[in-house]
Amino acid sequence: MADEIHDSTAAGTAKENIPTMSNPMDNIHGNVEDISNKASGYKATISNPNTKDSTKENAKEMLEKLGGEDAFMKNNGKGE
């Protein structure tokens, strides 16, 4: 349609100008604390008596992929 008007005002481009929050999943694999938190979640799933066996098995596999018991942050007793 040749008569179509394209709105290039701020209202017409508002969707592109909306600031977005960073995605919390962007850096999920990078830091030791994140890995330890994920490992804690898997361990909680494994020990939860209300969790299906298939879900527990998946959590065990994911925990092993993270490094098993080595995936947990070590607290050296200095309050860190």
HTML snippet that shows the backbone in 3Dmol.js (N, CA, C, O; Angstrom):
<script src="https://3Dmol.org/build/3Dmol-min.js"></script>
<div id="view" style="width:600px;height:400px;position:relative"></div>
<script>
const pdb = `
ATOM      1  N   MET A   1       0.827  -1.179   0.000  1.00  0.00           N
ATOM      2  CA  MET A   1       0.000   0.000   0.000  1.00  0.00           C
ATOM      3  C   MET A   1       0.875   1.248   0.000  1.00  0.00           C
ATOM      4  O   MET A   1       1.598   1.519   0.959  1.00  0.00           O
ATOM      5  N   ALA A   2       0.799   1.967  -1.047  1.00  0.00           N
ATOM      6  CA  ALA A   2       1.621   3.156  -1.202  1.00  0.00           C
ATOM      7  C   ALA A   2       1.212   4.265  -0.250  1.00  0.00           C
ATOM      8  O   ALA A   2       2.043   5.092   0.124  1.00  0.00           O
ATOM      9  N   ASP A   3      -0.060   4.299   0.151  1.00  0.00           N
ATOM     10  CA  ASP A   3      -0.548   5.352   1.023  1.00  0.00           C
ATOM     11  C   ASP A   3      -0.286   5.074   2.499  1.00  0.00           C
ATOM     12  O   ASP A   3      -0.658   5.879   3.353  1.00  0.00           O
ATOM     13  N   GLU A   4       0.340   3.958   2.807  1.00  0.00           N
ATOM     14  CA  GLU A   4       0.587   3.590   4.201  1.00  0.00           C
ATOM     15  C   GLU A   4       1.577   4.557   4.839  1.00  0.00           C
ATOM     16  O   GLU A   4       2.613   4.880   4.258  1.00  0.00           O
ATOM     17  N   ILE A   5       1.241   5.018   6.051  1.00  0.00           N
ATOM     18  CA  ILE A   5       2.104   5.960   6.763  1.00  0.00           C
ATOM     19  C   ILE A   5       2.909   5.186   7.800  1.00  0.00           C
ATOM     20  O   ILE A   5       2.353   4.406   8.575  1.00  0.00           O
ATOM     21  N   HIS A   6       4.202   5.403   7.808  1.00  0.00           N
ATOM     22  CA  HIS A   6       5.085   4.773   8.788  1.00  0.00           C
ATOM     23  C   HIS A   6       5.389   5.773   9.887  1.00  0.00           C
ATOM     24  O   HIS A   6       5.951   6.836   9.626  1.00  0.00           O
ATOM     25  N   ASP A   7       5.028   5.444  11.088  1.00  0.00           N
ATOM     26  CA  ASP A   7       5.225   6.323  12.226  1.00  0.00           C
ATOM     27  C   ASP A   7       6.635   6.134  12.764  1.00  0.00           C
ATOM     28  O   ASP A   7       6.960   5.069  13.287  1.00  0.00           O
ATOM     29  N   SER A   8       7.472   7.151  12.642  1.00  0.00           N
ATOM     30  CA  SER A   8       8.842   7.057  13.147  1.00  0.00           C
ATOM     31  C   SER A   8       9.028   7.873  14.418  1.00  0.00           C
ATOM     32  O   SER A   8      10.155   8.143  14.835  1.00  0.00           O
ATOM     33  N   THR A   9       7.922   8.261  15.026  1.00  0.00           N
ATOM     34  CA  THR A   9       8.012   9.010  16.282  1.00  0.00           C
ATOM     35  C   THR A   9       8.380   8.065  17.418  1.00  0.00           C
ATOM     36  O   THR A   9       8.453   6.851  17.226  1.00  0.00           O
ATOM     37  N   ALA A  10       8.610   8.621  18.587  1.00  0.00           N
ATOM     38  CA  ALA A  10       8.956   7.805  19.749  1.00  0.00           C
ATOM     39  C   ALA A  10       7.871   6.783  20.040  1.00  0.00           C
ATOM     40  O   ALA A  10       8.167   5.652  20.425  1.00  0.00           O
ATOM     41  N   ALA A  11       6.612   7.177  19.858  1.00  0.00           N
ATOM     42  CA  ALA A  11       5.521   6.235  20.103  1.00  0.00           C
ATOM     43  C   ALA A  11       5.569   5.072  19.131  1.00  0.00           C
ATOM     44  O   ALA A  11       5.218   3.943  19.476  1.00  0.00           O
ATOM     45  N   GLY A  12       6.001   5.352  17.929  1.00  0.00           N
ATOM     46  CA  GLY A  12       6.082   4.292  16.928  1.00  0.00           C
ATOM     47  C   GLY A  12       7.228   3.338  17.168  1.00  0.00           C
ATOM     48  O   GLY A  12       7.196   2.204  16.689  1.00  0.00           O
ATOM     49  N   THR A  13       8.233   3.766  17.892  1.00  0.00           N
ATOM     50  CA  THR A  13       9.401   2.921  18.130  1.00  0.00           C
ATOM     51  C   THR A  13       9.576   2.589  19.607  1.00  0.00           C
ATOM     52  O   THR A  13      10.644   2.140  20.023  1.00  0.00           O
ATOM     53  N   ALA A  14       8.545   2.805  20.386  1.00  0.00           N
ATOM     54  CA  ALA A  14       8.648   2.611  21.833  1.00  0.00           C
ATOM     55  C   ALA A  14       9.085   1.212  22.196  1.00  0.00           C
ATOM     56  O   ALA A  14       9.853   1.025  23.140  1.00  0.00           O
ATOM     57  N   LYS A  15       8.604   0.225  21.458  1.00  0.00           N
ATOM     58  CA  LYS A  15       8.964  -1.152  21.776  1.00  0.00           C
ATOM     59  C   LYS A  15      10.476  -1.367  21.711  1.00  0.00           C
ATOM     60  O   LYS A  15      11.044  -2.091  22.528  1.00  0.00           O
ATOM     61  N   GLU A  16      11.109  -0.742  20.750  1.00  0.00           N
ATOM     62  CA  GLU A  16      12.556  -0.898  20.594  1.00  0.00           C
ATOM     63  C   GLU A  16      13.334  -0.122  21.644  1.00  0.00           C
ATOM     64  O   GLU A  16      14.489  -0.443  21.928  1.00  0.00           O
ATOM     65  N   ASN A  17      12.703   0.909  22.230  1.00  0.00           N
ATOM     66  CA  ASN A  17      13.399   1.774  23.175  1.00  0.00           C
ATOM     67  C   ASN A  17      13.209   1.385  24.635  1.00  0.00           C
ATOM     68  O   ASN A  17      13.776   2.026  25.520  1.00  0.00           O
ATOM     69  N   ILE A  18      12.435   0.364  24.895  1.00  0.00           N
ATOM     70  CA  ILE A  18      12.180  -0.041  26.272  1.00  0.00           C
ATOM     71  C   ILE A  18      13.446  -0.676  26.847  1.00  0.00           C
ATOM     72  O   ILE A  18      13.966  -1.640  26.284  1.00  0.00           O
ATOM     73  N   PRO A  19      13.940  -0.148  27.955  1.00  0.00           N
ATOM     74  CA  PRO A  19      15.124  -0.780  28.556  1.00  0.00           C
ATOM     75  C   PRO A  19      14.752  -2.165  29.076  1.00  0.00           C
ATOM     76  O   PRO A  19      13.671  -2.365  29.631  1.00  0.00           O
ATOM     77  N   THR A  20      15.640  -3.093  28.893  1.00  0.00           N
ATOM     78  CA  THR A  20      15.369  -4.455  29.341  1.00  0.00           C
ATOM     79  C   THR A  20      16.275  -4.805  30.509  1.00  0.00           C
ATOM     80  O   THR A  20      17.383  -4.283  30.636  1.00  0.00           O
ATOM     81  N   MET A  21      15.787  -5.693  31.354  1.00  0.00           N
ATOM     82  CA  MET A  21      16.591  -6.178  32.468  1.00  0.00           C
ATOM     83  C   MET A  21      17.519  -7.259  31.932  1.00  0.00           C
ATOM     84  O   MET A  21      17.179  -7.942  30.965  1.00  0.00           O
ATOM     85  N   SER A  22      18.644  -7.417  32.525  1.00  0.00           N
ATOM     86  CA  SER A  22      19.546  -8.472  32.087  1.00  0.00           C
ATOM     87  C   SER A  22      18.922  -9.821  32.416  1.00  0.00           C
ATOM     88  O   SER A  22      18.198  -9.964  33.402  1.00  0.00           O
ATOM     89  N   ASN A  23      19.204 -10.774  31.603  1.00  0.00           N
ATOM     90  CA  ASN A  23      18.682 -12.122  31.782  1.00  0.00           C
ATOM     91  C   ASN A  23      19.510 -12.828  32.852  1.00  0.00           C
ATOM     92  O   ASN A  23      20.721 -12.969  32.683  1.00  0.00           O
ATOM     93  N   PRO A  24      18.899 -13.273  33.942  1.00  0.00           N
ATOM     94  CA  PRO A  24      19.672 -13.932  35.002  1.00  0.00           C
ATOM     95  C   PRO A  24      20.312 -15.235  34.537  1.00  0.00           C
ATOM     96  O   PRO A  24      21.211 -15.747  35.204  1.00  0.00           O
ATOM     97  N   MET A  25      19.868 -15.779  33.409  1.00  0.00           N
ATOM     98  CA  MET A  25      20.437 -17.024  32.905  1.00  0.00           C
ATOM     99  C   MET A  25      21.698 -16.781  32.069  1.00  0.00           C
ATOM    100  O   MET A  25      22.390 -17.734  31.711  1.00  0.00           O
ATOM    101  N   ASP A  26      22.004 -15.512  31.752  1.00  0.00           N
ATOM    102  CA  ASP A  26      23.146 -15.203  30.897  1.00  0.00           C
ATOM    103  C   ASP A  26      24.475 -15.686  31.468  1.00  0.00           C
ATOM    104  O   ASP A  26      25.331 -16.145  30.711  1.00  0.00           O
ATOM    105  N   ASN A  27      24.668 -15.597  32.767  1.00  0.00           N
ATOM    106  CA  ASN A  27      25.948 -15.946  33.372  1.00  0.00           C
ATOM    107  C   ASN A  27      25.789 -17.092  34.365  1.00  0.00           C
ATOM    108  O   ASN A  27      26.513 -17.161  35.358  1.00  0.00           O
ATOM    109  N   ILE A  28      24.852 -17.983  34.102  1.00  0.00           N
ATOM    110  CA  ILE A  28      24.522 -19.016  35.075  1.00  0.00           C
ATOM    111  C   ILE A  28      25.635 -20.051  35.238  1.00  0.00           C
ATOM    112  O   ILE A  28      25.732 -20.689  36.286  1.00  0.00           O
ATOM    113  N   HIS A  29      26.457 -20.222  34.238  1.00  0.00           N
ATOM    114  CA  HIS A  29      27.483 -21.263  34.312  1.00  0.00           C
ATOM    115  C   HIS A  29      28.844 -20.731  34.727  1.00  0.00           C
ATOM    116  O   HIS A  29      29.775 -21.511  34.930  1.00  0.00           O
ATOM    117  N   GLY A  30      28.975 -19.416  34.857  1.00  0.00           N
ATOM    118  CA  GLY A  30      30.285 -18.852  35.026  1.00  0.00           C
ATOM    119  C   GLY A  30      30.864 -18.821  36.407  1.00  0.00           C
ATOM    120  O   GLY A  30      32.075 -18.987  36.551  1.00  0.00           O
ATOM    121  N   ASN A  31      30.074 -18.619  37.433  1.00  0.00           N
ATOM    122  CA  ASN A  31      30.746 -18.377  38.694  1.00  0.00           C
ATOM    123  C   ASN A  31      30.497 -19.495  39.704  1.00  0.00           C
ATOM    124  O   ASN A  31      29.482 -20.189  39.651  1.00  0.00           O
ATOM    125  N   VAL A  32      31.426 -19.646  40.603  1.00  0.00           N
ATOM    126  CA  VAL A  32      31.437 -20.740  41.566  1.00  0.00           C
ATOM    127  C   VAL A  32      30.190 -20.732  42.444  1.00  0.00           C
ATOM    128  O   VAL A  32      29.641 -21.788  42.760  1.00  0.00           O
ATOM    129  N   GLU A  33      29.748 -19.552  42.833  1.00  0.00           N
ATOM    130  CA  GLU A  33      28.566 -19.458  43.683  1.00  0.00           C
ATOM    131  C   GLU A  33      27.320 -19.965  42.948  1.00  0.00           C
ATOM    132  O   GLU A  33      26.491 -20.659  43.536  1.00  0.00           O
ATOM    133  N   ASP A  34      27.192 -19.620  41.670  1.00  0.00           N
ATOM    134  CA  ASP A  34      26.054 -20.098  40.883  1.00  0.00           C
ATOM    135  C   ASP A  34      26.061 -21.622  40.776  1.00  0.00           C
ATOM    136  O   ASP A  34      25.024 -22.268  40.928  1.00  0.00           O
ATOM    137  N   ILE A  35      27.216 -22.178  40.520  1.00  0.00           N
ATOM    138  CA  ILE A  35      27.339 -23.635  40.406  1.00  0.00           C
ATOM    139  C   ILE A  35      26.988 -24.293  41.731  1.00  0.00           C
ATOM    140  O   ILE A  35      26.287 -25.304  41.759  1.00  0.00           O
ATOM    141  N   SER A  36      27.469 -23.728  42.820  1.00  0.00           N
ATOM    142  CA  SER A  36      27.179 -24.270  44.140  1.00  0.00           C
ATOM    143  C   SER A  36      25.682 -24.185  44.453  1.00  0.00           C
ATOM    144  O   SER A  36      25.114 -25.108  45.038  1.00  0.00           O
ATOM    145  N   ASN A  37      25.051 -23.082  44.066  1.00  0.00           N
ATOM    146  CA  ASN A  37      23.613 -22.935  44.288  1.00  0.00           C
ATOM    147  C   ASN A  37      22.814 -23.960  43.485  1.00  0.00           C
ATOM    148  O   ASN A  37      21.842 -24.531  43.981  1.00  0.00           O
ATOM    149  N   LYS A  38      23.234 -24.185  42.243  1.00  0.00           N
ATOM    150  CA  LYS A  38      22.556 -25.195  41.427  1.00  0.00           C
ATOM    151  C   LYS A  38      22.729 -26.573  42.056  1.00  0.00           C
ATOM    152  O   LYS A  38      21.777 -27.349  42.128  1.00  0.00           O
ATOM    153  N   ALA A  39      23.935 -26.875  42.506  1.00  0.00           N
ATOM    154  CA  ALA A  39      24.210 -28.166  43.134  1.00  0.00           C
ATOM    155  C   ALA A  39      23.353 -28.345  44.383  1.00  0.00           C
ATOM    156  O   ALA A  39      22.848 -29.437  44.642  1.00  0.00           O
ATOM    157  N   SER A  40      23.189 -27.279  45.153  1.00  0.00           N
ATOM    158  CA  SER A  40      22.345 -27.344  46.354  1.00  0.00           C
ATOM    159  C   SER A  40      20.899 -27.661  45.994  1.00  0.00           C
ATOM    160  O   SER A  40      20.231 -28.433  46.683  1.00  0.00           O
ATOM    161  N   GLY A  41      20.429 -27.061  44.917  1.00  0.00           N
ATOM    162  CA  GLY A  41      19.069 -27.333  44.464  1.00  0.00           C
ATOM    163  C   GLY A  41      18.883 -28.771  44.041  1.00  0.00           C
ATOM    164  O   GLY A  41      17.871 -29.393  44.366  1.00  0.00           O
ATOM    165  N   TYR A  42      19.861 -29.311  43.309  1.00  0.00           N
ATOM    166  CA  TYR A  42      19.787 -30.718  42.890  1.00  0.00           C
ATOM    167  C   TYR A  42      19.828 -31.644  44.103  1.00  0.00           C
ATOM    168  O   TYR A  42      19.102 -32.637  44.159  1.00  0.00           O
ATOM    169  N   LYS A  43      20.681 -31.314  45.072  1.00  0.00           N
ATOM    170  CA  LYS A  43      20.781 -32.148  46.268  1.00  0.00           C
ATOM    171  C   LYS A  43      19.469 -32.115  47.055  1.00  0.00           C
ATOM    172  O   LYS A  43      19.042 -33.138  47.589  1.00  0.00           O
ATOM    173  N   ALA A  44      18.837 -30.958  47.126  1.00  0.00           N
ATOM    174  CA  ALA A  44      17.547 -30.849  47.810  1.00  0.00           C
ATOM    175  C   ALA A  44      16.486 -31.676  47.089  1.00  0.00           C
ATOM    176  O   ALA A  44      15.653 -32.317  47.729  1.00  0.00           O
ATOM    177  N   THR A  45      16.519 -31.660  45.765  1.00  0.00           N
ATOM    178  CA  THR A  45      15.574 -32.453  44.981  1.00  0.00           C
ATOM    179  C   THR A  45      15.762 -33.936  45.252  1.00  0.00           C
ATOM    180  O   THR A  45      14.790 -34.674  45.411  1.00  0.00           O
ATOM    181  N   ILE A  46      17.010 -34.369  45.303  1.00  0.00           N
ATOM    182  CA  ILE A  46      17.318 -35.786  45.547  1.00  0.00           C
ATOM    183  C   ILE A  46      16.817 -36.224  46.920  1.00  0.00           C
ATOM    184  O   ILE A  46      16.333 -37.346  47.067  1.00  0.00           O
ATOM    185  N   SER A  47      16.922 -35.369  47.914  1.00  0.00           N
ATOM    186  CA  SER A  47      16.551 -35.758  49.278  1.00  0.00           C
ATOM    187  C   SER A  47      15.079 -35.512  49.612  1.00  0.00           C
ATOM    188  O   SER A  47      14.624 -35.885  50.693  1.00  0.00           O
ATOM    189  N   ASN A  48      14.335 -34.893  48.704  1.00  0.00           N
ATOM    190  CA  ASN A  48      12.930 -34.584  48.957  1.00  0.00           C
ATOM    191  C   ASN A  48      12.072 -35.841  48.769  1.00  0.00           C
ATOM    192  O   ASN A  48      12.024 -36.381  47.664  1.00  0.00           O
ATOM    193  N   PRO A  49      11.398 -36.315  49.814  1.00  0.00           N
ATOM    194  CA  PRO A  49      10.595 -37.540  49.698  1.00  0.00           C
ATOM    195  C   PRO A  49       9.371 -37.382  48.793  1.00  0.00           C
ATOM    196  O   PRO A  49       8.776 -38.381  48.390  1.00  0.00           O
ATOM    197  N   ASN A  50       8.987 -36.153  48.468  1.00  0.00           N
ATOM    198  CA  ASN A  50       7.828 -35.912  47.608  1.00  0.00           C
ATOM    199  C   ASN A  50       8.187 -35.821  46.126  1.00  0.00           C
ATOM    200  O   ASN A  50       7.319 -35.563  45.292  1.00  0.00           O
ATOM    201  N   THR A  51       9.445 -36.027  45.801  1.00  0.00           N
ATOM    202  CA  THR A  51       9.901 -35.927  44.424  1.00  0.00           C
ATOM    203  C   THR A  51       9.838 -37.291  43.748  1.00  0.00           C
ATOM    204  O   THR A  51      10.175 -38.311  44.349  1.00  0.00           O
ATOM    205  N   LYS A  52       9.397 -37.297  42.478  1.00  0.00           N
ATOM    206  CA  LYS A  52       9.325 -38.539  41.706  1.00  0.00           C
ATOM    207  C   LYS A  52      10.722 -39.133  41.543  1.00  0.00           C
ATOM    208  O   LYS A  52      11.715 -38.407  41.503  1.00  0.00           O
ATOM    209  N   ASP A  53      10.785 -40.456  41.451  1.00  0.00           N
ATOM    210  CA  ASP A  53      12.073 -41.134  41.269  1.00  0.00           C
ATOM    211  C   ASP A  53      12.766 -40.687  39.983  1.00  0.00           C
ATOM    212  O   ASP A  53      13.986 -40.522  39.961  1.00  0.00           O
ATOM    213  N   SER A  54      11.994 -40.491  38.913  1.00  0.00           N
ATOM    214  CA  SER A  54      12.597 -40.068  37.639  1.00  0.00           C
ATOM    215  C   SER A  54      13.220 -38.678  37.764  1.00  0.00           C
ATOM    216  O   SER A  54      14.255 -38.399  37.159  1.00  0.00           O
ATOM    217  N   THR A  55      12.592 -37.821  38.542  1.00  0.00           N
ATOM    218  CA  THR A  55      13.131 -36.475  38.759  1.00  0.00           C
ATOM    219  C   THR A  55      14.388 -36.542  39.617  1.00  0.00           C
ATOM    220  O   THR A  55      15.348 -35.808  39.383  1.00  0.00           O
ATOM    221  N   LYS A  56      14.376 -37.425  40.610  1.00  0.00           N
ATOM    222  CA  LYS A  56      15.572 -37.605  41.442  1.00  0.00           C
ATOM    223  C   LYS A  56      16.739 -38.115  40.613  1.00  0.00           C
ATOM    224  O   LYS A  56      17.873 -37.672  40.794  1.00  0.00           O
ATOM    225  N   GLU A  57      16.466 -39.047  39.701  1.00  0.00           N
ATOM    226  CA  GLU A  57      17.532 -39.576  38.837  1.00  0.00           C
ATOM    227  C   GLU A  57      18.112 -38.466  37.966  1.00  0.00           C
ATOM    228  O   GLU A  57      19.328 -38.369  37.798  1.00  0.00           O
ATOM    229  N   ASN A  58      17.234 -37.633  37.417  1.00  0.00           N
ATOM    230  CA  ASN A  58      17.705 -36.517  36.602  1.00  0.00           C
ATOM    231  C   ASN A  58      18.559 -35.567  37.441  1.00  0.00           C
ATOM    232  O   ASN A  58      19.600 -35.099  36.979  1.00  0.00           O
ATOM    233  N   ALA A  59      18.131 -35.283  38.656  1.00  0.00           N
ATOM    234  CA  ALA A  59      18.893 -34.393  39.542  1.00  0.00           C
ATOM    235  C   ALA A  59      20.265 -34.998  39.865  1.00  0.00           C
ATOM    236  O   ALA A  59      21.260 -34.277  39.936  1.00  0.00           O
ATOM    237  N   LYS A  60      20.316 -36.331  40.061  1.00  0.00           N
ATOM    238  CA  LYS A  60      21.608 -36.985  40.322  1.00  0.00           C
ATOM    239  C   LYS A  60      22.547 -36.821  39.130  1.00  0.00           C
ATOM    240  O   LYS A  60      23.733 -36.537  39.297  1.00  0.00           O
ATOM    241  N   GLU A  61      22.002 -37.002  37.922  1.00  0.00           N
ATOM    242  CA  GLU A  61      22.816 -36.851  36.710  1.00  0.00           C
ATOM    243  C   GLU A  61      23.321 -35.417  36.565  1.00  0.00           C
ATOM    244  O   GLU A  61      24.485 -35.196  36.233  1.00  0.00           O
ATOM    245  N   MET A  62      22.446 -34.448  36.814  1.00  0.00           N
ATOM    246  CA  MET A  62      22.845 -33.047  36.695  1.00  0.00           C
ATOM    247  C   MET A  62      23.887 -32.677  37.753  1.00  0.00           C
ATOM    248  O   MET A  62      24.819 -31.923  37.474  1.00  0.00           O
ATOM    249  N   LEU A  63      23.727 -33.205  38.955  1.00  0.00           N
ATOM    250  CA  LEU A  63      24.702 -32.946  40.013  1.00  0.00           C
ATOM    251  C   LEU A  63      26.068 -33.516  39.629  1.00  0.00           C
ATOM    252  O   LEU A  63      27.096 -32.877  39.854  1.00  0.00           O
ATOM    253  N   GLU A  64      26.076 -34.698  39.060  1.00  0.00           N
ATOM    254  CA  GLU A  64      27.349 -35.294  38.614  1.00  0.00           C
ATOM    255  C   GLU A  64      27.989 -34.463  37.507  1.00  0.00           C
ATOM    256  O   GLU A  64      29.210 -34.308  37.480  1.00  0.00           O
ATOM    257  N   LYS A  65      27.179 -33.925  36.592  1.00  0.00           N
ATOM    258  CA  LYS A  65      27.714 -33.075  35.518  1.00  0.00           C
ATOM    259  C   LYS A  65      28.359 -31.812  36.080  1.00  0.00           C
ATOM    260  O   LYS A  65      29.310 -31.279  35.508  1.00  0.00           O
ATOM    261  N   LEU A  66      27.827 -31.342  37.208  1.00  0.00           N
ATOM    262  CA  LEU A  66      28.404 -30.155  37.845  1.00  0.00           C
ATOM    263  C   LEU A  66      29.674 -30.476  38.621  1.00  0.00           C
ATOM    264  O   LEU A  66      30.419 -29.569  38.991  1.00  0.00           O
ATOM    265  N   GLY A  67      29.928 -31.766  38.872  1.00  0.00           N
ATOM    266  CA  GLY A  67      31.130 -32.154  39.599  1.00  0.00           C
ATOM    267  C   GLY A  67      30.849 -32.876  40.897  1.00  0.00           C
ATOM    268  O   GLY A  67      31.753 -33.062  41.710  1.00  0.00           O
ATOM    269  N   GLY A  68      29.603 -33.288  41.105  1.00  0.00           N
ATOM    270  CA  GLY A  68      29.263 -34.018  42.331  1.00  0.00           C
ATOM    271  C   GLY A  68      29.490 -33.165  43.560  1.00  0.00           C
ATOM    272  O   GLY A  68      29.164 -31.978  43.570  1.00  0.00           O
ATOM    273  N   GLU A  69      30.042 -33.762  44.586  1.00  0.00           N
ATOM    274  CA  GLU A  69      30.290 -33.044  45.848  1.00  0.00           C
ATOM    275  C   GLU A  69      31.294 -31.902  45.669  1.00  0.00           C
ATOM    276  O   GLU A  69      31.306 -30.962  46.463  1.00  0.00           O
ATOM    277  N   ASP A  70      32.127 -31.977  44.644  1.00  0.00           N
ATOM    278  CA  ASP A  70      33.104 -30.911  44.397  1.00  0.00           C
ATOM    279  C   ASP A  70      32.453 -29.641  43.844  1.00  0.00           C
ATOM    280  O   ASP A  70      33.104 -28.601  43.753  1.00  0.00           O
ATOM    281  N   ALA A  71      31.167 -29.722  43.472  1.00  0.00           N
ATOM    282  CA  ALA A  71      30.474 -28.556  42.921  1.00  0.00           C
ATOM    283  C   ALA A  71      30.102 -27.548  44.003  1.00  0.00           C
ATOM    284  O   ALA A  71      29.777 -26.402  43.694  1.00  0.00           O
ATOM    285  N   PHE A  72      30.147 -27.960  45.259  1.00  0.00           N
ATOM    286  CA  PHE A  72      29.755 -27.072  46.349  1.00  0.00           C
ATOM    287  C   PHE A  72      30.905 -26.162  46.744  1.00  0.00           C
ATOM    288  O   PHE A  72      32.060 -26.584  46.796  1.00  0.00           O
ATOM    289  N   MET A  73      30.568 -24.884  47.025  1.00  0.00           N
ATOM    290  CA  MET A  73      31.588 -23.951  47.501  1.00  0.00           C
ATOM    291  C   MET A  73      32.100 -24.427  48.841  1.00  0.00           C
ATOM    292  O   MET A  73      31.334 -24.905  49.678  1.00  0.00           O
ATOM    293  N   LYS A  74      33.355 -24.298  49.034  1.00  0.00           N
ATOM    294  CA  LYS A  74      33.960 -24.695  50.308  1.00  0.00           C
ATOM    295  C   LYS A  74      34.030 -23.466  51.211  1.00  0.00           C
ATOM    296  O   LYS A  74      34.588 -22.439  50.826  1.00  0.00           O
ATOM    297  N   ASN A  75      33.470 -23.572  52.396  1.00  0.00           N
ATOM    298  CA  ASN A  75      33.564 -22.498  53.375  1.00  0.00           C
ATOM    299  C   ASN A  75      34.808 -22.776  54.206  1.00  0.00           C
ATOM    300  O   ASN A  75      34.893 -23.787  54.903  1.00  0.00           O
ATOM    301  N   ASN A  76      35.748 -21.885  54.123  1.00  0.00           N
ATOM    302  CA  ASN A  76      37.012 -22.103  54.822  1.00  0.00           C
ATOM    303  C   ASN A  76      37.004 -21.615  56.251  1.00  0.00           C
ATOM    304  O   ASN A  76      38.061 -21.521  56.875  1.00  0.00           O
ATOM    305  N   GLY A  77      35.830 -21.300  56.788  1.00  0.00           N
ATOM    306  CA  GLY A  77      35.728 -20.904  58.178  1.00  0.00           C
ATOM    307  C   GLY A  77      36.053 -19.457  58.447  1.00  0.00           C
ATOM    308  O   GLY A  77      36.095 -19.048  59.607  1.00  0.00           O
ATOM    309  N   LYS A  78      36.283 -18.669  57.417  1.00  0.00           N
ATOM    310  CA  LYS A  78      36.618 -17.263  57.590  1.00  0.00           C
ATOM    311  C   LYS A  78      35.426 -16.351  57.373  1.00  0.00           C
ATOM    312  O   LYS A  78      35.584 -15.133  57.287  1.00  0.00           O
ATOM    313  N   GLY A  79      34.218 -16.934  57.280  1.00  0.00           N
ATOM    314  CA  GLY A  79      33.024 -16.133  57.113  1.00  0.00           C
ATOM    315  C   GLY A  79      32.843 -15.579  55.716  1.00  0.00           C
ATOM    316  O   GLY A  79      32.113 -14.607  55.521  1.00  0.00           O
ATOM    317  N   GLU A  80      33.493 -16.179  54.754  1.00  0.00           N
ATOM    318  CA  GLU A  80      33.373 -15.693  53.378  1.00  0.00           C
ATOM    319  C   GLU A  80      32.187 -16.284  52.683  1.00  0.00           C
ATOM    320  O   GLU A  80      31.940 -15.980  51.515  1.00  0.00           O
TER     321      GLU A  80
END
`;
const viewer = $3Dmol.createViewer("view");
viewer.addModel(pdb, "pdb");
viewer.setStyle({}, {cartoon: {color: "spectrum"}});
viewer.zoomTo();
viewer.render();
</script>
